Amino acid sequence: MKAKEKIIFVVSWAVLVCMFLISICLGKYRITVGQIADICFGRRVPDMVYNVFINLRLPRTIMAVLSGISLGVASGIYQMIFKNPLAAPDLIGVSAGANAGAAFLIVFFHVNVLIAAMGSFVGGLIAVFVVIGISGLVKYRTSATYVMVGIAVKALSDAFIMSMKYLADPEKELASIDYWAMGSLANITPDKLKVTIPLFLFACMVLWMMKWQVNMLVLDDDEARSLGVRVHEVRIVILVAVTLLVASTNWGYPDRNL
């Protein structure tokens, strides 16, 4: 690692730690750094401080960090797989497909937040594989082909979501769809983190174990195969892991209207 990269790395972590502490300390009910230290070392603090820290501020801040990491990692891997610097979950239709999957289950099956998150995961997978499948039909495809197909898939997914909103109950389901699409950290709880963190770590572990294959996908498919990479199988596994990584942070979104 070069000196400049080390400086950026250290500064980035320092900023993250500072923002993490600021997010926990600031709010309608102030918490000091000293009180955070007391809680961490098991010292006695007022019950209100403890409850606000454990049940509200800490889970929300952790979820915000995990969401940022998942979107950053996903965007980087999508760019490598599709060989296009513009590729990202929102641009190639994955985010819209995920919202469409959740909206479908909310309208027709009145599911809770966990089942809606599963629909979001499946919808994201369908979107990304549709992009790959349609792009594969193009004879002279380039890296821009995936982005163009992704934009089309995103438009179709958005149209599907609009149709779900038209069919939804305006007093309950419509609000749930909009609230899901916007996302919120307001109702994050420690119990929801217990679901999110294992999925997040599992997806990260899979991607870490396949980091060499991920780097090889930057090459042309023929070159990657000549180096022993099973391109098709590896691409599918990585896309599933990346989509799970992004979807894992959706499990914590509010369920008050679902």
Sequence and secondary structure as in RCSB ss.txt:
>XXXX:A:sequence
MKAKEKIIFVVSWAVLVCMFLISICLGKYRITVGQIADICFGRRVPDMVYNVFINLRLPRTIMAVLSGISLGVAS
GIYQMIFKNPLAAPDLIGVSAGANAGAAFLIVFFHVNVLIAAMGSFVGGLIAVFVVIGISGLVKYRTSATYVMVG
IAVKALSDAFIMSMKYLADPEKELASIDYWAMGSLANITPDKLKVTIPLFLFACMVLWMMKWQVNMLVLDDDEAR
SLGVRVHEVRIVILVAVTLLVASTNWGYPDRNL
>XXXX:A:secstr
  HHHHHHHHHHHHHHHHHHHHHHH SSS   HHHHHHHHTT    HHHHHIIIIIIHHHHHHHHHHHHHHHHHH
HHHHHHHT TT  TTTTTHHHHHHHHHHHHHHHH   HHHHHHHHHHHHHHHHHHHHHHHHT TT  HHHHHHHH
HHHHHHHHHHHHHHHHHS TTTHHHHHHHHHH  STT  HHHHHHHHHHHHHHHHHHHHTHHHHHHTTS HHHHH
HTT  HHHHHHHHHHHHHHHHHHGGGGS  S  
